[in-house]
Amino acid sequence: MTWLVLTLLGCKPAPPEPCSSLSQLNLYDDADGDGFGDPATERTGCELVAGSTIIGGDCDDTSPITFPEAAEQCDGQDNDCDNTIDEEMPLKTWYSDYDGDGIGNENYPVESCAQPERTALESGDCNDADANVSPFGREVCNGIDDDCDGKTDDADPSVDPNSWSTFYSDDDDDGAGDPLAPIEACAAPQNAVDNADDCDDQDDLVGPNATEICNGEDDDCDGQWEESDADIDPDSLPTWWYDGDGDGAGDADVTLRACAAPLFYVGNDDDCDDAEPLLAGPAPWVEDLDGDGYGAGFGSPPSCNPPAPGWALAARGFDCADTAPDIYPGGTEICDDGVDQDCSGFDTFCSVGISETCFEAGIQPTATTGTWYVAADPAIDNIDVGAGVCTTAASNGREGFVQIDVNPSEFVTLTHVGDADASAYLLTNCGLASTCVGGADNDAADAAPETLRWENTSGTVSTVYAVFDCADGTCTTIDGVITVNEEPLLADTCGEAETWTPLATGTLSLSGTVSGFTGDLSLAAGGCTGATTPGPEGFLPVVIAAGQTLEASHEQSTQNASVYLLTDCSLASSCLAGRDLGGGGVSERLIWVNLTGSDVTAYVGFDCASNGCTDFNGTLQIY
């Protein structure tokens, strides 16, 4: 303090007294406070000051746990300063862990009591350069053995399904996959691809790179078929020829190209005259002396054109009087004039009287073999025939009666047309409804004709009474036809048809509720008609002479109908011609010309789409 005062006053204190050599100390810096100093800091001094020690030998004066005789620790340091590190410490084996994923490479072990940097205690890493690969890795689709089990991707059952890709079966090996057969995997299996573009994996010609052609398939898998696909190969479209007259032969000058035959088109250009159905190809001609369009005599060689003016197609029919222009097949018949104007083989009768009562019918002239037209005054009686279960519905109006004598095995045809619903039926006792042997009534107030056929199977002459019934009291018209000694409308079966006498030259009208229609030949499957008519059929045998034409039509207003011509009634493949345009109310018109040079016995089949066939209308003409 005295020195400090003197100094402040400008006076210099006297220097301290130096210590004797005997009292001087060897001092060392002790930076870590462990009582041992750094030998490199050795010096002498008079007294021990803070941060120093008189004991040297510290080999690391920055570590308080490192000094001579300190306890050796496993820390990579020479704790007891004996120039040996971690002596007598227990050692462990560590493995190089370059990627730091906690699993080391067993090929690079390190012995140490403490974990060296970038090592791991556990080994088994099969790729120490990738931290995602180890025995604890997640196997995914990447071409790497991620979990070090020696298996990769699809070969490893533990592969993560979330890493799969979707492939599609390609069974036809066309490079396009089946969208209905997906496959989940890391890589595409055999016969699988990475697209779902195939629409038919069983056909290697069908796929997105295929060419659309006429074959009923969507070849290029674009959802469009045939001509609806703008990509269709035009060279695959066949040519069709217009058949305006329905004779099965096409006009060479009118064509269309389409995959399937358009309506009114056929697959040939053979028609001589597309306005004449009888000239589907070269045909024979006969001389027409009277100019009525029908000829007689020997036919010319088949040709598209007549050999000279004044010749007619032989197929139009044989003129039974070729010097009389008013007489020809299909001509207008004048009844009871002794002349066969329509070349049917007989002159028709004009009419018989219709009676208002059963008593009157018994004394009127009797209809016998032949054709009789009925057109008379309205009837007055009503015997409620419908109530006698003679017709399908009661006609509550008035009736007219005609007596008929029918020989054994003869057939009777009744046709009745009225201005309202009409019915026709046959009684064996004129005044007794329960004696009905047949009736026809379509129960529709549309003036549609009712046709009834009945056969006398008694073996003796039968007297029956035709009854023409009206549905209302006014009954302003009764128009009817009675034909005796014709075969029934249609045969139920082929076996029955084969026992009938075939229809030859002439005309037959069919209408109303008809008999027949029990079998089903599936004629479309035999290539006879253009569409299947699944209902039953009825048959009629016919004889078509050489050069003659058969024309038949069939129509159902509510159902589809078809008509066809067979040489073997029970064999669909024997079809000569068929017609089926499909749909209800479409008239199916079949024309066939016998150009074989000889008579042809065949069977006309009328096919209905429904079992009832109650709106049947048809015609058959051979000329």
FITIKOL-86750 format. One line per field, with one value per residue (C-alpha): x, y, z; residue in one letter. Coordinates in nm, 2 decimals. Each point is the difference from the previous one (the first is absolute). Example, Ala and Ser with C-alpha at 12.3 -4.5 7.8 and 13.67 -1.06 7.14 Angstrom:
BEGIN
c1: (1.23; 0.14)
c2: (-0.45; 0.34)
c3: (0.78; -0.07)
aa: (a; s)
REM end
This chain:
BEGIN
c1: (0.00; 0.29; 0.14; -0.33; -0.01; 0.35; -0.07; -0.30; 0.21; 0.26; 0.23; 0.15; -0.03; 0.28; 0.01; -0.10; 0.25; 0.11; -0.06; 0.30; 0.09; -0.10; -0.35; -0.06; -0.27; -0.02; -0.35; -0.22; -0.31; -0.31; -0.26; -0.24; 0.03; 0.08; 0.31; 0.24; 0.17; 0.12; 0.37; 0.05; -0.09; 0.26; 0.15; 0.12; -0.18; 0.00; -0.36; -0.28; -0.26; -0.35; 0.00; 0.34; 0.13; 0.33; -0.07; 0.07; -0.05; -0.35; -0.02; -0.32; -0.05; -0.33; -0.17; -0.06; -0.02; 0.34; 0.30; 0.27; -0.15; -0.36; -0.24; 0.02; -0.34; -0.13; 0.00; 0.28; 0.22; 0.32; -0.17; 0.30; 0.26; 0.20; 0.01; -0.26; -0.36; -0.29; 0.23; -0.17; -0.35; -0.24; 0.00; -0.30; -0.02; -0.14; -0.08; 0.04; -0.33; 0.08; -0.37; -0.10; -0.30; 0.10; 0.11; 0.36; 0.19; 0.13; 0.30; 0.14; 0.02; 0.17; 0.10; -0.06; -0.14; -0.18; -0.19; 0.22; -0.16; -0.20; -0.03; -0.28; -0.02; -0.23; 0.12; -0.19; -0.02; 0.02; 0.05; 0.17; -0.01; -0.39; -0.17; -0.33; 0.16; 0.04; -0.16; -0.26; -0.06; -0.34; 0.01; -0.15; 0.00; 0.33; 0.23; 0.19; 0.01; -0.13; -0.03; 0.32; -0.17; 0.15; -0.33; -0.10; -0.33; -0.26; 0.23; -0.03; -0.34; 0.05; -0.01; -0.22; -0.32; -0.04; 0.31; -0.15; -0.10; -0.31; 0.05; -0.26; -0.02; 0.09; -0.09; -0.01; 0.34; -0.10; 0.15; -0.34; -0.13; -0.33; -0.17; -0.19; 0.32; 0.23; 0.32; 0.17; 0.38; 0.34; 0.08; -0.23; -0.03; 0.01; -0.30; -0.08; 0.03; -0.03; -0.32; -0.37; -0.08; -0.11; -0.38; 0.05; 0.31; -0.07; 0.05; 0.34; -0.17; -0.21; 0.17; 0.05; 0.25; -0.22; -0.18; -0.38; -0.16; -0.33; -0.01; -0.25; 0.27; 0.14; 0.34; 0.18; -0.17; -0.14; -0.36; -0.12; -0.08; -0.03; -0.10; -0.06; 0.37; 0.16; 0.33; -0.14; 0.21; -0.21; 0.15; -0.18; -0.35; -0.17; -0.22; -0.38; -0.24; -0.35; -0.29; -0.30; -0.23; 0.08; 0.10; 0.33; 0.20; 0.17; 0.02; 0.36; -0.03; -0.10; 0.25; 0.08; 0.31; -0.08; 0.10; -0.35; -0.26; -0.21; -0.38; -0.10; 0.36; 0.14; 0.34; -0.02; -0.06; -0.18; -0.33; -0.11; -0.27; -0.03; -0.36; -0.11; 0.02; -0.03; 0.32; 0.25; 0.22; -0.04; -0.34; -0.20; -0.26; -0.32; -0.19; -0.29; -0.24; -0.28; 0.22; -0.14; 0.35; -0.03; 0.11; -0.02; 0.19; 0.37; 0.23; 0.31; 0.35; 0.05; 0.10; -0.04; -0.19; -0.29; 0.11; -0.24; -0.28; -0.32; 0.16; -0.08; 0.19; -0.09; 0.03; -0.31; -0.22; -0.15; -0.28; -0.28; -0.15; 0.28; -0.23; -0.23; 0.15; -0.25; 0.09; 0.34; 0.13; -0.14; -0.25; -0.33; -0.24; -0.36; -0.22; -0.25; 0.10; 0.15; 0.34; 0.31; 0.14; 0.27; 0.13; -0.08; -0.15; -0.37; -0.26; -0.11; -0.36; -0.15; -0.19; -0.26; -0.28; 0.06; -0.30; -0.11; -0.12; 0.09; -0.33; 0.06; 0.35; -0.16; -0.20; 0.25; 0.24; 0.28; 0.37; 0.20; 0.34; 0.13; 0.04; -0.30; -0.01; -0.24; -0.13; -0.35; -0.23; 0.07; -0.11; -0.24; 0.04; 0.24; 0.08; 0.29; 0.25; 0.28; -0.17; 0.01; 0.38; 0.01; 0.21; 0.25; -0.23; -0.38; -0.12; -0.32; -0.14; -0.20; 0.08; -0.06; -0.01; 0.10; -0.05; 0.30; 0.03; 0.35; 0.12; 0.23; 0.36; -0.10; 0.10; -0.21; 0.15; -0.20; 0.12; -0.21; 0.06; -0.23; -0.01; 0.06; 0.13; -0.11; 0.01; -0.06; -0.08; -0.15; -0.29; -0.14; -0.33; -0.08; -0.19; 0.22; 0.32; 0.13; 0.03; 0.28; 0.28; 0.22; 0.02; 0.21; -0.01; 0.29; -0.21; 0.11; -0.23; 0.22; -0.18; 0.29; -0.10; -0.07; 0.10; -0.11; 0.09; -0.17; 0.03; -0.28; 0.16; -0.33; 0.02; -0.35; -0.14; -0.05; -0.24; 0.13; -0.10; 0.23; -0.08; 0.12; -0.03; 0.02; 0.10; -0.27; -0.37; 0.04; 0.22; -0.01; 0.23; 0.05; 0.27; 0.11; 0.15; -0.08; 0.24; -0.07; 0.26; 0.32; 0.26; 0.03; 0.18; 0.34; 0.13; 0.11; 0.30; 0.22; -0.14; -0.35; 0.10; 0.16; -0.34; -0.18; -0.06; 0.23; -0.14; 0.07; -0.07; -0.24; -0.03; -0.07; -0.07; 0.07; -0.13; -0.14; 0.07; 0.14; 0.07; 0.35; 0.31; 0.13; 0.36; 0.31; 0.28; 0.23; 0.02; 0.23; 0.26; -0.04; 0.07; -0.35; -0.11; 0.18; -0.11; -0.13; -0.38; -0.02; -0.37; -0.15; -0.06; -0.27; 0.06; -0.17; 0.12; 0.02; 0.09; 0.18; 0.02; 0.31; 0.01; -0.28; 0.04; -0.10; -0.08; -0.08; -0.04; -0.05; -0.08; -0.08; -0.09; 0.12; 0.28; 0.28; -0.07; 0.19; -0.07; 0.22; 0.01; 0.15; 0.05; 0.01; -0.26; 0.19; 0.35; 0.08; 0.31; -0.22; -0.12; -0.05; -0.09; -0.10; -0.11; 0.02; 0.06; -0.07; -0.25; -0.38; -0.22; 0.26; -0.13; 0.25; -0.03; 0.17; 0.04; 0.15; 0.01; 0.04; 0.29; 0.09; -0.16; -0.23; -0.29; 0.10; -0.19; 0.07; -0.15; -0.08; 0.06; -0.18; 0.19; -0.14; 0.18; -0.26; -0.20; -0.34; 0.06; -0.34; 0.06; 0.13; -0.05; 0.16; -0.04; 0.13; 0.00; 0.14; 0.00)
c2: (0.00; 0.23; -0.08; 0.08; 0.33; 0.08; -0.09; 0.23; 0.27; -0.05; -0.19; -0.33; -0.29; -0.21; -0.34; -0.30; -0.20; -0.29; -0.35; -0.22; -0.28; -0.23; 0.13; 0.00; -0.24; -0.19; 0.11; -0.14; 0.13; -0.21; 0.11; -0.29; 0.02; -0.37; 0.08; -0.09; 0.25; 0.01; -0.08; 0.24; 0.29; -0.08; 0.32; 0.11; 0.23; 0.11; -0.10; -0.23; 0.22; -0.09; -0.21; -0.15; -0.31; -0.13; -0.34; -0.05; -0.30; 0.08; -0.13; 0.18; 0.31; 0.06; -0.31; -0.02; -0.38; -0.03; 0.01; -0.24; -0.30; 0.10; -0.28; -0.12; 0.04; -0.13; 0.33; -0.02; 0.21; -0.08; 0.08; -0.10; 0.15; -0.32; 0.04; -0.28; 0.06; -0.19; -0.27; -0.28; 0.12; -0.28; 0.02; -0.03; -0.07; 0.28; 0.00; 0.26; 0.19; 0.23; 0.08; 0.06; -0.23; -0.17; -0.33; -0.05; -0.19; -0.33; 0.01; 0.31; -0.07; 0.23; -0.11; 0.27; 0.04; 0.32; 0.04; 0.16; 0.26; -0.15; -0.34; -0.22; -0.27; -0.22; -0.13; -0.14; 0.30; -0.14; 0.36; 0.23; 0.28; 0.03; 0.09; -0.15; -0.35; -0.22; -0.30; 0.24; 0.16; -0.01; -0.21; 0.20; -0.03; 0.16; -0.29; 0.01; -0.25; 0.26; -0.23; -0.19; -0.34; -0.10; 0.05; 0.29; 0.15; -0.27; -0.28; 0.13; -0.09; 0.30; 0.26; 0.29; -0.03; 0.37; 0.02; -0.24; 0.12; -0.12; -0.22; -0.18; -0.35; -0.02; -0.36; 0.06; 0.16; 0.30; 0.26; 0.12; -0.11; -0.12; 0.26; -0.28; -0.18; 0.24; -0.13; 0.18; -0.05; 0.18; -0.10; -0.13; -0.38; -0.21; 0.07; 0.32; 0.37; 0.34; 0.10; -0.10; 0.08; -0.35; -0.07; -0.37; -0.15; -0.34; 0.14; 0.14; 0.17; 0.22; 0.29; 0.38; -0.04; -0.23; 0.10; 0.01; -0.24; -0.16; -0.29; 0.09; 0.10; 0.32; -0.07; 0.32; 0.01; 0.35; -0.09; 0.01; -0.28; -0.05; 0.31; 0.20; 0.01; 0.27; -0.19; -0.31; -0.13; 0.10; -0.30; -0.23; 0.13; -0.24; 0.13; -0.04; 0.05; 0.15; -0.24; 0.22; -0.27; -0.25; -0.28; -0.07; 0.14; 0.34; 0.29; 0.03; 0.38; 0.07; -0.11; 0.07; -0.11; -0.12; -0.28; -0.15; 0.01; 0.32; -0.03; -0.08; -0.08; -0.34; -0.15; -0.04; 0.21; -0.26; 0.17; 0.04; 0.26; 0.13; 0.11; -0.35; -0.26; -0.28; 0.09; -0.06; -0.15; -0.13; -0.17; -0.17; 0.20; -0.12; 0.16; 0.22; 0.00; 0.20; 0.26; -0.05; -0.05; -0.37; -0.26; -0.36; -0.25; -0.11; 0.23; 0.16; -0.06; 0.21; 0.36; 0.35; 0.13; -0.14; -0.16; 0.22; 0.25; -0.16; -0.26; -0.02; -0.15; -0.37; 0.05; 0.23; -0.31; -0.21; 0.18; -0.25; 0.19; 0.19; 0.14; 0.17; 0.30; -0.01; -0.35; -0.05; -0.11; 0.23; 0.15; 0.14; -0.28; 0.04; -0.24; -0.24; 0.11; -0.33; 0.15; -0.05; 0.35; -0.05; -0.34; -0.16; -0.30; 0.07; 0.27; 0.13; 0.00; 0.34; -0.04; -0.18; 0.16; 0.09; -0.07; 0.20; -0.31; -0.37; -0.10; 0.22; -0.15; -0.34; 0.07; 0.22; -0.14; -0.19; 0.08; -0.29; -0.06; 0.33; 0.36; 0.20; 0.37; 0.13; 0.36; 0.05; 0.20; 0.02; -0.30; 0.03; -0.30; -0.04; -0.34; 0.12; -0.23; 0.14; -0.13; -0.34; 0.01; 0.01; 0.32; 0.16; 0.29; 0.05; 0.21; 0.14; 0.13; -0.18; -0.30; -0.14; -0.37; -0.22; -0.37; -0.20; -0.37; -0.12; -0.33; -0.23; 0.13; 0.34; 0.32; 0.31; 0.35; 0.29; 0.36; 0.28; 0.37; 0.24; 0.38; -0.08; -0.30; -0.31; -0.37; -0.32; -0.35; -0.33; -0.18; -0.34; 0.11; 0.35; 0.11; -0.16; 0.18; -0.30; -0.19; 0.23; -0.19; 0.31; 0.37; 0.30; 0.34; 0.23; 0.21; 0.33; 0.26; 0.07; -0.17; -0.26; -0.31; -0.32; -0.32; -0.34; -0.35; -0.32; -0.36; -0.26; -0.30; -0.19; -0.22; 0.11; 0.32; 0.25; 0.29; 0.29; 0.36; 0.30; 0.28; 0.35; 0.21; 0.37; 0.17; 0.27; 0.03; 0.21; -0.25; 0.20; -0.23; -0.37; -0.10; -0.36; -0.28; -0.37; -0.24; -0.37; -0.27; 0.18; -0.12; 0.16; 0.32; -0.14; -0.33; -0.01; -0.22; -0.11; -0.35; 0.13; 0.23; -0.29; -0.18; 0.29; 0.06; 0.28; 0.34; 0.06; 0.30; 0.24; 0.25; -0.06; 0.27; -0.07; 0.21; 0.00; -0.25; -0.30; -0.36; -0.15; 0.15; -0.26; -0.08; 0.22; -0.07; 0.29; 0.09; 0.30; -0.25; -0.19; 0.32; 0.03; 0.33; 0.31; -0.01; -0.25; -0.02; -0.21; -0.09; -0.30; -0.07; -0.12; -0.17; -0.03; -0.23; 0.15; -0.11; 0.26; -0.10; 0.08; 0.37; 0.08; 0.26; -0.04; 0.32; -0.02; 0.27; -0.01; 0.28; 0.03; 0.35; -0.05; -0.26; -0.09; -0.24; -0.19; -0.21; -0.25; -0.29; -0.34; -0.31; -0.21; 0.12; -0.11; 0.11; 0.37; -0.03; -0.10; 0.35; 0.14; 0.35; 0.18; 0.35; 0.16; 0.37; 0.00; 0.20; -0.01; 0.13; -0.06; -0.19; -0.29; -0.05; -0.30; -0.06; -0.31; -0.09; -0.37; 0.00; -0.36; -0.12; -0.24; 0.01; 0.06; -0.12; 0.22; 0.13; 0.35; 0.07; 0.29; 0.08; 0.20; 0.17; -0.09; -0.31; 0.18; 0.12; 0.17; 0.27; -0.22; 0.13; -0.16; -0.07; -0.28; 0.02; -0.24; 0.12)
c3: (0.00; 0.09; -0.35; -0.16; 0.18; -0.09; -0.36; -0.01; 0.15; -0.27; 0.21; -0.11; 0.26; 0.08; -0.20; 0.19; 0.16; -0.22; 0.15; 0.07; -0.23; 0.28; 0.00; -0.38; -0.14; -0.33; -0.13; -0.28; -0.17; 0.11; -0.25; 0.07; 0.38; 0.04; 0.22; -0.27; -0.22; -0.36; 0.00; -0.28; 0.23; 0.27; 0.17; 0.35; 0.23; 0.36; 0.07; -0.14; -0.17; -0.13; -0.33; 0.08; 0.16; 0.12; -0.15; -0.37; -0.23; -0.13; -0.36; -0.08; 0.21; -0.17; 0.15; 0.37; -0.03; -0.15; 0.23; 0.13; 0.19; -0.10; -0.07; -0.36; -0.18; -0.33; -0.18; -0.24; 0.23; 0.20; 0.33; 0.23; -0.22; -0.04; -0.38; -0.05; -0.10; 0.15; 0.14; 0.18; -0.13; -0.14; -0.38; -0.24; -0.37; -0.21; -0.37; -0.26; -0.05; -0.28; -0.09; 0.36; 0.00; 0.33; -0.16; -0.09; -0.27; 0.15; -0.23; 0.18; 0.38; 0.25; 0.36; 0.25; 0.35; -0.12; -0.33; -0.26; -0.24; -0.29; 0.16; 0.12; 0.25; -0.22; -0.34; -0.30; -0.23; -0.36; -0.15; 0.24; -0.25; 0.01; 0.32; -0.13; -0.03; 0.31; 0.16; 0.14; -0.34; -0.18; -0.32; -0.28; -0.38; -0.10; -0.11; 0.34; 0.29; 0.24; 0.31; -0.06; -0.01; -0.33; -0.19; -0.22; -0.10; -0.12; 0.12; 0.36; 0.17; 0.23; -0.28; 0.08; -0.22; 0.00; -0.22; -0.26; -0.35; -0.19; -0.31; -0.21; -0.14; -0.37; -0.08; -0.38; 0.01; -0.21; 0.23; 0.14; 0.34; 0.12; 0.22; 0.18; 0.10; 0.21; 0.16; 0.28; 0.00; 0.00; -0.36; -0.28; 0.02; -0.31; -0.23; 0.17; -0.11; 0.16; -0.19; 0.00; -0.36; -0.12; -0.05; -0.09; 0.16; -0.17; -0.35; -0.10; -0.30; 0.23; 0.17; -0.01; -0.29; -0.20; -0.32; 0.02; -0.26; -0.07; 0.24; 0.27; 0.25; 0.14; -0.15; 0.12; 0.34; -0.04; 0.09; -0.36; -0.24; -0.37; -0.20; 0.31; 0.05; -0.22; 0.01; -0.18; -0.29; -0.31; -0.18; 0.24; -0.09; -0.24; -0.29; 0.00; -0.28; 0.02; -0.03; -0.05; -0.12; 0.28; -0.22; 0.16; -0.29; 0.00; -0.24; -0.13; -0.02; 0.36; 0.27; 0.36; 0.20; 0.35; 0.24; -0.01; -0.27; 0.03; -0.03; -0.36; -0.10; -0.09; -0.07; -0.37; -0.31; -0.20; -0.05; -0.36; 0.09; 0.35; -0.06; -0.09; 0.28; -0.25; -0.17; 0.28; -0.28; -0.35; -0.03; -0.27; -0.20; -0.18; -0.29; 0.11; -0.29; 0.16; 0.17; 0.35; 0.15; 0.03; -0.26; -0.09; -0.20; 0.02; 0.19; -0.15; 0.14; 0.31; -0.06; 0.15; -0.29; -0.21; -0.33; -0.19; 0.07; 0.12; 0.23; 0.37; 0.29; 0.04; 0.37; 0.00; -0.06; -0.28; -0.19; -0.04; -0.29; -0.18; -0.26; 0.25; 0.17; 0.29; 0.10; 0.18; 0.34; 0.26; -0.23; 0.13; 0.04; -0.10; 0.18; -0.17; -0.35; -0.10; -0.05; 0.21; -0.02; 0.26; -0.14; 0.34; -0.17; 0.07; -0.02; 0.34; 0.11; 0.07; 0.33; 0.20; 0.19; 0.37; 0.23; 0.29; 0.19; 0.03; -0.15; -0.30; -0.04; -0.02; -0.30; -0.19; -0.26; 0.16; -0.05; -0.12; -0.15; -0.14; 0.10; 0.12; 0.06; 0.27; -0.01; 0.13; 0.21; 0.38; 0.21; 0.29; 0.22; 0.29; 0.15; 0.21; -0.16; 0.21; 0.31; -0.15; 0.00; -0.37; -0.04; 0.22; 0.07; -0.03; -0.29; 0.13; -0.33; -0.26; -0.21; -0.34; -0.09; -0.30; -0.03; -0.13; -0.11; 0.05; -0.15; 0.20; 0.03; -0.15; 0.17; 0.05; 0.02; 0.14; -0.04; 0.15; -0.02; 0.18; 0.07; 0.36; 0.19; -0.18; 0.06; -0.20; 0.12; -0.10; 0.18; -0.07; 0.14; -0.13; 0.31; 0.27; 0.10; 0.18; -0.33; -0.12; -0.18; -0.06; 0.04; -0.07; 0.18; 0.06; 0.23; -0.16; -0.14; -0.31; -0.28; -0.02; -0.19; 0.20; -0.16; 0.11; -0.14; 0.08; -0.13; -0.03; 0.15; 0.06; -0.31; -0.12; -0.15; 0.28; 0.00; 0.19; 0.04; -0.06; 0.24; -0.08; 0.32; 0.06; 0.32; 0.00; -0.08; -0.32; -0.19; -0.32; -0.18; -0.01; -0.26; 0.00; -0.21; 0.04; -0.16; 0.00; -0.08; 0.09; 0.23; 0.35; 0.05; 0.11; 0.13; 0.36; -0.08; -0.29; 0.03; -0.04; -0.29; -0.19; -0.01; -0.16; -0.37; -0.10; -0.11; -0.36; -0.23; 0.18; 0.28; 0.37; 0.26; 0.37; 0.28; 0.35; 0.27; -0.18; 0.07; 0.01; 0.16; 0.23; -0.09; -0.01; -0.25; 0.10; -0.37; 0.05; 0.12; -0.33; -0.19; -0.14; 0.14; 0.11; 0.37; 0.24; 0.04; 0.32; -0.01; -0.17; -0.37; -0.23; -0.34; -0.33; -0.28; -0.35; -0.35; -0.21; -0.36; -0.21; -0.08; 0.25; 0.28; 0.36; 0.19; 0.37; 0.26; 0.37; 0.24; 0.37; 0.12; 0.35; -0.03; -0.23; -0.28; -0.26; -0.31; -0.17; -0.25; 0.07; -0.21; 0.31; 0.25; 0.30; -0.11; 0.04; -0.22; -0.30; -0.02; -0.35; 0.10; 0.32; 0.11; 0.34; 0.04; 0.37; 0.20; 0.03; -0.28; -0.27; -0.30; -0.08; -0.38; -0.15; -0.38; -0.15; -0.37; -0.09; -0.25; 0.06; -0.32; 0.19; 0.25; 0.36; 0.30; 0.30; 0.32; 0.09; 0.36; 0.18; 0.32; 0.29; 0.29; 0.25; 0.07; -0.03; -0.35; 0.01; -0.25; -0.28; -0.35; -0.31; -0.36; -0.23; -0.38; -0.26; -0.35)
aa: (m; t; w; l; v; l; t; l; l; g; c; k; p; a; p; p; e; p; c; s; s; l; s; q; l; n; l; y; d; d; a; d; g; d; g; f; g; d; p; a; t; e; r; t; g; c; e; l; v; a; g; s; t; i; i; g; g; d; c; d; d; t; s; p; i; t; f; p; e; a; a; e; q; c; d; g; q; d; n; d; c; d; n; t; i; d; e; e; m; p; l; k; t; w; y; s; d; y; d; g; d; g; i; g; n; e; n; y; p; v; e; s; c; a; q; p; e; r; t; a; l; e; s; g; d; c; n; d; a; d; a; n; v; s; p; f; g; r; e; v; c; n; g; i; d; d; d; c; d; g; k; t; d; d; a; d; p; s; v; d; p; n; s; w; s; t; f; y; s; d; d; d; d; d; g; a; g; d; p; l; a; p; i; e; a; c; a; a; p; q; n; a; v; d; n; a; d; d; c; d; d; q; d; d; l; v; g; p; n; a; t; e; i; c; n; g; e; d; d; d; c; d; g; q; w; e; e; s; d; a; d; i; d; p; d; s; l; p; t; w; w; y; d; g; d; g; d; g; a; g; d; a; d; v; t; l; r; a; c; a; a; p; l; f; y; v; g; n; d; d; d; c; d; d; a; e; p; l; l; a; g; p; a; p; w; v; e; d; l; d; g; d; g; y; g; a; g; f; g; s; p; p; s; c; n; p; p; a; p; g; w; a; l; a; a; r; g; f; d; c; a; d; t; a; p; d; i; y; p; g; g; t; e; i; c; d; d; g; v; d; q; d; c; s; g; f; d; t; f; c; s; v; g; i; s; e; t; c; f; e; a; g; i; q; p; t; a; t; t; g; t; w; y; v; a; a; d; p; a; i; d; n; i; d; v; g; a; g; v; c; t; t; a; a; s; n; g; r; e; g; f; v; q; i; d; v; n; p; s; e; f; v; t; l; t; h; v; g; d; a; d; a; s; a; y; l; l; t; n; c; g; l; a; s; t; c; v; g; g; a; d; n; d; a; a; d; a; a; p; e; t; l; r; w; e; n; t; s; g; t; v; s; t; v; y; a; v; f; d; c; a; d; g; t; c; t; t; i; d; g; v; i; t; v; n; e; e; p; l; l; a; d; t; c; g; e; a; e; t; w; t; p; l; a; t; g; t; l; s; l; s; g; t; v; s; g; f; t; g; d; l; s; l; a; a; g; g; c; t; g; a; t; t; p; g; p; e; g; f; l; p; v; v; i; a; a; g; q; t; l; e; a; s; h; e; q; s; t; q; n; a; s; v; y; l; l; t; d; c; s; l; a; s; s; c; l; a; g; r; d; l; g; g; g; g; v; s; e; r; l; i; w; v; n; l; t; g; s; d; v; t; a; y; v; g; f; d; c; a; s; n; g; c; t; d; f; n; g; t; l; q; i; y)
REM end
